[in-house]
Amino acid sequence: MDKYVLDIFKDHKALKTLNKWSILITLGAFILFYLFEILLTNTTGPALLGWSPLELFVSIILIILVIFLIITVHEAIHGLFFKVFRPGGNVKFGYSRGMFYATSSGEIFKRNEFKIIIIMPFIIITALMLLMWFIIPHASFKYFLALHTGACAGDFYYLHLLHKHPHMQYVEDTDVGMTMYERHPEE
């Protein structure tokens, strides 16, 4: 049986690719959301310019908290969708080598189930932040959207691998990546 194993921490080529993708995606997303801001929301303005040191300090703390909240919600959405497709499966959350993660290690999913698990945080968080941007117009949304989009590089990389190997019909989630199989491994 044909299979593809990704151990993200041992595959240095994959790590380099992820780092490049993350930077390029973040820059591209920033440009896109900046144009979105200019054309649709009219919230362009100076970010943190002319503020007192205390205002800057409080703002930086708030930015860090919001980014942490976005990452937490992102991983929780992965966890929720792991449970949607495998209600009895275990979901573990963690942080390793600069990456936050949610995993349902050892669980095997059909390829389309895994695609949904992977892409839903990007779709849900982006949609919510865009909606909030229109309800509470503020220039900071473009930064949070760009940073979140760039942080989704790992998810986009998994989708890329799924599309690169269309004959792989099952995906086993692992603590260090994923294993794709042509057929269910228990057959």
Secondary structure, DSSP 8 states (H G I E B T S, - for coil): --EEEEETTT-HHHHHHHHHHHHHHHHHHHHHHHHHIIIII-----SSTT--HHHHHHHHHHHHHHHHHHHHHHHHHHHHHHHHH-TTS--EEEEETTEEEEE-TT-EEEHHHHHHHHHHHHHHHHHHHHHHHHHS--THHHHHHHHHHHHTHHHHHHHHHHHH-TT--EEEEETTEEEEESS-TT-
